[in-house]
Amino acid sequence: LALCTDNSPRQFIEVACACPAVVCCRCAPTQKALVVRLLKRHAKRRCAAIGDGGNDVAMIQAADVGIGIEGKEGKQASLAADFSLTKFSHVSRLMLWHGRNSYTRTARLSQFVIHRGLIISIIQVVFSSIFYFATIAIYSGWLVVGYSTVFTMLPVFSLVLDEDVDADTVFMYPELYKELQKGRRLCLRTFLEWVFKSIYQGGAIMLLSIFLFDHSFLRIISITFTSLLLTELLMVALEIQRWRWQMVVAEVLSLAAYAVAIFLLPSYFDAGFIMSGDFWIKVIVITLVSCLPVTIGKWFRTTCAPPAYVKLARSRDAADS
């Protein structure tokens, strides 16, 4: 091993990566760490190191993810690791279930945070563009603070509780984890998709609000903000794969907070105007126009090029029926 790593490290890593498995016996702690560093440097891979003793500490610390197992050799490895396990059999659950959920939830949450901030910015850009780039903020004060916290925070962050498949399915079909290694859940393509959604929805909300409420321009804040809030809550609801009671509570609390704000913030909202039937009919039209094309596009993509977990769910439903 020392001969290979000292004289031909790149060739050694190329041969090792081409093999189904490689066993290195009787290695020193420094050699274990060196193999991990060579994999990261030459193979450009993210490495996970698993150890249960003090001689594995260097390897665990050199890896991108260190997993320590508490055993008869003490707790040195578990104390130096990123994750500590009591049994080696728990590694499969850590990677296939918790690791997969962590990646998918983080990807979805980060995209929604981008969407939530960008759509309100697009509304401001369209508003300023229509009125000769006047330096006037359409939303200010409590509306800006409340939009990112009280009104949309709970539904957006409830996405971290979502699951696209159950634990039994993940362990039965471990290739679902392999699909995530392609990085398609969070990449430049998905980022541009959410940017396009934000531009379209922000522009649709602002332009339709001016077109449908041309005689109520002074109430443009109530009109656009209501449509914006409903659009964001509806987008969250459409992205959820498995509903939990916490998600339902988050949506209801956000709507309740908005209803209370109508009466607490009379300088922004005209309660009498908002309670009219004409207002809600037109706001619903604006919300549907902003969300319906995006939903149809998502349905076509899922139908024509479904991801692996969708194909699996369809096959299981067909087998059950």
Secondary structure, 3 states (H helix, E strand, C coil): CHHHHHHCHHHHHHHHHHCCCCCCCCCCHHHHHHHHHHHHHHCCCCCEEEECCHHHHHHHHHCCEEEEECECCECHHHHHCCEEECCCCHHHHHHHHHHHHHHHHHHHHHHHHHHHHHHHHHHHHHHHHHCCCCCCCCCCCHHHHHHHHHHCHHHHHHHHHCCCCCHHHHHHCCHHHHHHCCCCCCCHHHHHHHHHHHHHHHHHHHHHHHHHCCCCHHHHHHHHHHHHHHHHHHHHHHHCCCCCHHHHHHHHHHHHHHHHHHHHCCCCCCHHHHCCHHHHHHHHHHHHHHHHHHHHHHHHHHHHCCCHHHHHHHHHHHHHC
